[in-house]
Amino acid sequence: MHSLLNAIHVFFFSPYTLLFLLVVVEGPIATLIAAFLAAQGLLNVYFVGLDVICGDIVGDIGHYALGRWGRKGFIDRWGKYIGLTPKRLKRLDSHFDAHSGKTVLLSKLAHGVGSVFLVGAGMSRMPFKKYLAYSAGGTIPKSILLILIGFYFGQTIQQLRKYFHTVAIWSFIAAILLVIVYLLIVRYSRKAERKL
C-alpha cells in the first residue's frame, strides 16, 4: 500500500505531470527528451513510458472529440470556407467506413499531419472503442521506439562524455609535457649559444 501511495505521489507531484501535459501537446519531441533525461538518471524510464503512452492516448482522444463534436457546430457552419464541403465530408465518411483502422494506425506514424486524420476519425463518427484500440495499437510501439532512441542516445552521450573526459585529461598532461620539453629546449639552447 505504501509503495502504491509513493508511486501516486511520484506521478502527480513531479516532473512526470509536466511530461504528461507536454506529451498531450507534442508527443514525439517530449518523448525523446524525457527518454534522454532518463538515460542521464534524472527520470525513471518506466514512469516516462507510462506517461508517454497515457499522454499520447489522451491527446488522441482530444483530437477525436474535436472532430466528433466540432463537426456539427464548426465544420457544418464554417467548413465551406476551408474546403470542407458536404460532398467532401461524405467522401471522408465513406473513407473511414472502409479504412478507419488503417487510417488511424498510419496517422500515428505521420508526425505533423497525423492529427488531421485523428480529427477526421472523430468527424466521421468512427466508433470510439475501435478508434481507441487502433490509436493504442499505434501509440504503444511508436512510444517504445521513441523511448529506446532517446534512452540509448542519452547513454551514448554519457559514454562519449567519459571518453572526452579521458581524452581531455591526457591532452592536458601532453600539453604540460610539451611545455616542459619546450622550456628545457629553450633553456639548453641558450646555454649552448652562450658557450659558443
VOPAGU-2260 file (C-alpha; in pm, 1 decimal, decimal comma):
REM VOPAGU-2260
SITE   aa  ch    i         X         Y         Z
SITE  MET   A    0       0,0       0,0       0,0
SITE  HIS   A    1     283,8     236,3      88,3
SITE  SER   A    2     454,2     174,3    -246,4
SITE  LEU   A    3     127,4     247,8    -429,2
SITE  LEU   A    4      94,7     580,1    -245,8
SITE  ASN   A    5     457,5     655,0    -321,4
SITE  ALA   A    6     402,3     580,1    -691,4
SITE  ILE   A    7      96,2     806,2    -698,4
SITE  HIS   A    8     295,0    1084,3    -527,9
SITE  VAL   A    9     584,0    1047,0    -773,3
SITE  PHE   A   10     347,9    1058,0   -1070,1
SITE  PHE   A   11     130,9    1352,9    -968,9
SITE  PHE   A   12     379,0    1575,2    -784,8
SITE  SER   A   13     685,3    1557,1   -1000,6
SITE  PRO   A   14     823,1    1631,0   -1346,3
SITE  TYR   A   15     609,4    1345,3   -1474,3
SITE  THR   A   16     298,1    1562,0   -1455,0
SITE  LEU   A   17     465,3    1821,5   -1678,0
SITE  LEU   A   18     583,5    1547,0   -1910,2
SITE  PHE   A   19     229,5    1411,2   -1937,7
SITE  LEU   A   20      97,7    1754,2   -2038,7
SITE  LEU   A   21     381,8    1804,8   -2287,8
SITE  VAL   A   22     314,7    1467,1   -2446,7
SITE  VAL   A   23     -54,6    1551,7   -2486,5
SITE  VAL   A   24      50,3    1861,4   -2684,0
SITE  GLU   A   25     367,4    1743,4   -2861,6
SITE  GLY   A   26     437,4    1376,3   -2805,5
SITE  PRO   A   27     742,9    1269,7   -3007,9
SITE  ILE   A   28     975,4    1553,5   -2912,3
SITE  ALA   A   29     880,2    1538,6   -2544,0
SITE  THR   A   30     925,8    1159,9   -2553,6
SITE  LEU   A   31    1277,5    1178,7   -2694,7
SITE  ILE   A   32    1381,1    1444,7   -2443,0
SITE  ALA   A   33    1230,5    1256,6   -2147,1
SITE  ALA   A   34    1398,6     930,8   -2250,7
SITE  PHE   A   35    1728,9    1115,9   -2287,8
SITE  LEU   A   36    1685,0    1253,8   -1934,5
SITE  ALA   A   37    1604,3     902,8   -1810,2
SITE  ALA   A   38    1934,4     781,4   -1954,0
SITE  GLN   A   39    2106,2    1057,2   -1756,9
SITE  GLY   A   40    1942,3     924,6   -1439,6
SITE  LEU   A   41    1715,3    1227,6   -1398,1
SITE  LEU   A   42    1388,0    1043,1   -1466,6
SITE  ASN   A   43    1266,3     686,7   -1427,9
SITE  VAL   A   44    1236,1     529,0   -1772,6
SITE  TYR   A   45     932,8     320,5   -1669,1
SITE  PHE   A   46     741,6     626,8   -1548,5
SITE  VAL   A   47     843,8     800,8   -1870,4
SITE  GLY   A   48     695,5     510,4   -2068,1
SITE  LEU   A   49     371,2     517,6   -1872,4
SITE  ASP   A   50     347,2     895,0   -1906,6
SITE  VAL   A   51     419,7     894,2   -2277,4
SITE  ILE   A   52     169,1     622,3   -2365,2
SITE  CYS   A   53    -108,2     770,0   -2148,3
SITE  GLY   A   54     -38,4    1125,7   -2261,6
SITE  ASP   A   55     -36,6    1032,5   -2628,8
SITE  ILE   A   56    -365,6     843,1   -2597,9
SITE  VAL   A   57    -525,3    1135,4   -2409,6
SITE  GLY   A   58    -409,4    1367,4   -2689,3
SITE  ASP   A   59    -561,9    1132,6   -2946,5
SITE  ILE   A   60    -889,5    1130,7   -2754,6
SITE  GLY   A   61    -882,4    1511,3   -2766,1
SITE  HIS   A   62    -838,0    1506,3   -3143,7
SITE  TYR   A   63   -1122,4    1258,1   -3179,0
SITE  ALA   A   64   -1350,1    1468,4   -2957,6
SITE  LEU   A   65   -1264,2    1780,7   -3153,6
SITE  GLY   A   66   -1373,1    1611,2   -3474,7
SITE  ARG   A   67   -1677,3    1438,2   -3333,7
SITE  TRP   A   68   -1831,1    1734,4   -3155,4
SITE  GLY   A   69   -1680,6    2006,5   -3371,3
SITE  ARG   A   70   -1835,7    1879,6   -3690,0
SITE  LYS   A   71   -2188,5    1988,7   -3613,2
SITE  GLY   A   72   -2110,4    2333,1   -3486,3
SITE  PHE   A   73   -1795,0    2444,5   -3660,2
SITE  ILE   A   74   -1745,1    2235,7   -3973,9
SITE  ASP   A   75   -2106,3    2231,6   -4090,9
SITE  ARG   A   76   -2119,4    2608,7   -4048,0
SITE  TRP   A   77   -1767,4    2721,3   -4147,9
SITE  GLY   A   78   -1626,0    2418,8   -4332,5
SITE  LYS   A   79   -1711,6    2551,0   -4675,8
SITE  TYR   A   80   -1463,1    2833,8   -4619,7
SITE  ILE   A   81   -1176,2    2590,9   -4567,4
SITE  GLY   A   82   -1277,9    2344,0   -4837,6
SITE  LEU   A   83   -1484,9    2101,4   -4631,5
SITE  THR   A   84   -1797,0    2086,9   -4843,9
SITE  PRO   A   85   -2080,0    1838,8   -4778,6
SITE  LYS   A   86   -1954,1    1632,2   -5074,4
SITE  ARG   A   87   -1603,8    1606,8   -4924,1
SITE  LEU   A   88   -1746,5    1522,1   -4582,9
SITE  LYS   A   89   -1938,9    1232,0   -4742,2
SITE  ARG   A   90   -1614,3    1109,4   -4903,3
SITE  LEU   A   91   -1445,4    1135,3   -4562,8
SITE  ASP   A   92   -1725,3     931,0   -4405,7
SITE  SER   A   93   -1704,1     662,0   -4675,9
SITE  HIS   A   94   -1324,3     650,1   -4645,8
SITE  PHE   A   95   -1343,0     594,4   -4271,0
SITE  ASP   A   96   -1620,4     336,4   -4315,0
SITE  ALA   A   97   -1387,4     133,3   -4537,0
SITE  HIS   A   98   -1040,6     210,1   -4395,6
SITE  SER   A   99   -1079,3     351,6   -4044,8
SITE  GLY   A  100    -832,6     121,2   -3869,2
SITE  LYS   A  101    -557,2     156,4   -4128,6
SITE  THR   A  102    -602,5     533,2   -4138,7
SITE  VAL   A  103    -571,7     572,6   -3761,9
SITE  LEU   A  104    -267,2     342,9   -3749,0
SITE  LEU   A  105     -94,2     528,3   -4031,8
SITE  SER   A  106    -179,6     863,2   -3873,6
SITE  LYS   A  107      25,4     758,7   -3570,2
SITE  LEU   A  108     330,3     732,6   -3797,5
SITE  ALA   A  109     270,2    1062,4   -3978,5
SITE  HIS   A  110     414,9    1322,8   -3745,1
SITE  GLY   A  111     268,5    1667,2   -3803,3
SITE  VAL   A  112     -23,7    1576,0   -4026,0
SITE  GLY   A  113    -140,4    1273,9   -3828,2
SITE  SER   A  114    -363,5    1484,7   -3606,2
SITE  VAL   A  115    -569,7    1583,6   -3910,8
SITE  PHE   A  116    -658,7    1218,1   -3964,4
SITE  LEU   A  117    -739,5    1170,0   -3596,1
SITE  VAL   A  118    -979,3    1465,4   -3610,6
SITE  GLY   A  119   -1119,6    1312,1   -3930,5
SITE  ALA   A  120   -1188,7     988,3   -3745,4
SITE  GLY   A  121   -1399,7    1181,9   -3497,0
SITE  MET   A  122   -1572,4    1376,9   -3773,6
SITE  SER   A  123   -1671,2    1055,6   -3949,0
SITE  ARG   A  124   -1811,8     915,9   -3623,2
SITE  MET   A  125   -1574,5     618,0   -3615,1
SITE  PRO   A  126   -1684,8     402,2   -3318,9
SITE  PHE   A  127   -1489,3     524,3   -3017,8
SITE  LYS   A  128   -1382,3     180,4   -2887,8
SITE  LYS   A  129   -1248,4      89,5   -3229,3
SITE  TYR   A  130   -1072,5     425,7   -3254,3
SITE  LEU   A  131    -919,1     380,3   -2910,4
SITE  ALA   A  132    -798,3      28,2   -2993,3
SITE  TYR   A  133    -626,4     139,1   -3313,7
SITE  SER   A  134    -490,5     452,0   -3150,2
SITE  ALA   A  135    -335,6     249,0   -2866,1
SITE  GLY   A  136    -213,9      -8,4   -3118,3
SITE  GLY   A  137     -18,4     262,5   -3296,2
SITE  THR   A  138      81,4     459,3   -2986,6
SITE  ILE   A  139     242,3     181,4   -2784,8
SITE  PRO   A  140     502,8      59,9   -3038,6
SITE  LYS   A  141     576,0     415,2   -3156,6
SITE  SER   A  142     626,4     533,4   -2799,7
SITE  ILE   A  143     850,7     239,8   -2712,5
SITE  LEU   A  144    1061,4     305,3   -3023,1
SITE  LEU   A  145    1098,2     675,6   -2941,7
SITE  ILE   A  146    1186,3     595,9   -2579,6
SITE  LEU   A  147    1452,4     348,7   -2693,4
SITE  ILE   A  148    1600,7     602,0   -2935,7
SITE  GLY   A  149    1611,6     877,5   -2675,3
SITE  PHE   A  150    1737,5     649,0   -2398,9
SITE  TYR   A  151    2018,8     491,2   -2599,7
SITE  PHE   A  152    2119,3     827,7   -2742,2
SITE  GLY   A  153    2143,3     952,2   -2382,9
SITE  GLN   A  154    2357,5     654,6   -2285,1
SITE  THR   A  155    2581,2     713,0   -2585,0
SITE  ILE   A  156    2630,9    1073,6   -2479,3
SITE  GLN   A  157    2729,3     954,3   -2130,9
SITE  GLN   A  158    2986,5     718,1   -2279,7
SITE  LEU   A  159    3120,3     993,8   -2503,5
SITE  ARG   A  160    3149,8    1221,4   -2200,1
SITE  LYS   A  161    3364,5     959,7   -2027,9
SITE  TYR   A  162    3584,4     925,0   -2334,8
SITE  PHE   A  163    3610,3    1300,6   -2381,3
SITE  HIS   A  164    3696,8    1336,3   -2013,8
SITE  THR   A  165    3976,6    1081,3   -2053,4
SITE  VAL   A  166    4097,0    1246,6   -2373,7
SITE  ALA   A  167    4087,2    1587,2   -2204,3
SITE  ILE   A  168    4299,2    1463,7   -1913,0
SITE  TRP   A  169    4556,7    1302,8   -2140,1
SITE  SER   A  170    4559,8    1609,5   -2366,6
SITE  PHE   A  171    4622,4    1830,2   -2063,9
SITE  ILE   A  172    4907,5    1605,7   -1947,1
SITE  ALA   A  173    5054,0    1602,0   -2300,5
SITE  ALA   A  174    5029,0    1981,5   -2321,1
SITE  ILE   A  175    5210,1    2021,4   -1989,5
SITE  LEU   A  176    5482,7    1780,6   -2102,6
SITE  LEU   A  177    5519,3    1969,2   -2431,9
SITE  VAL   A  178    5554,1    2298,6   -2245,4
SITE  ILE   A  179    5818,8    2145,8   -2016,5
SITE  VAL   A  180    6007,9    1998,5   -2312,6
SITE  TYR   A  181    5988,5    2332,9   -2495,8
SITE  LEU   A  182    6117,6    2523,3   -2191,3
SITE  LEU   A  183    6402,2    2272,8   -2148,2
SITE  ILE   A  184    6495,7    2300,5   -2514,8
SITE  VAL   A  185    6493,2    2681,1   -2498,8
SITE  ARG   A  186    6696,8    2679,8   -2178,1
SITE  TYR   A  187    6962,8    2439,2   -2306,7
SITE  SER   A  188    6980,7    2605,1   -2647,9
SITE  ARG   A  189    7052,5    2940,7   -2478,4
SITE  LYS   A  190    7322,8    2776,8   -2266,0
SITE  ALA   A  191    7469,0    2622,9   -2582,7
SITE  GLU   A  192    7468,6    2963,1   -2758,9
SITE  ARG   A  193    7648,6    3128,2   -2467,0
SITE  LYS   A  194    7923,3    2867,9   -2475,6
SITE  LEU   A  195    7984,9    2938,2   -2840,4
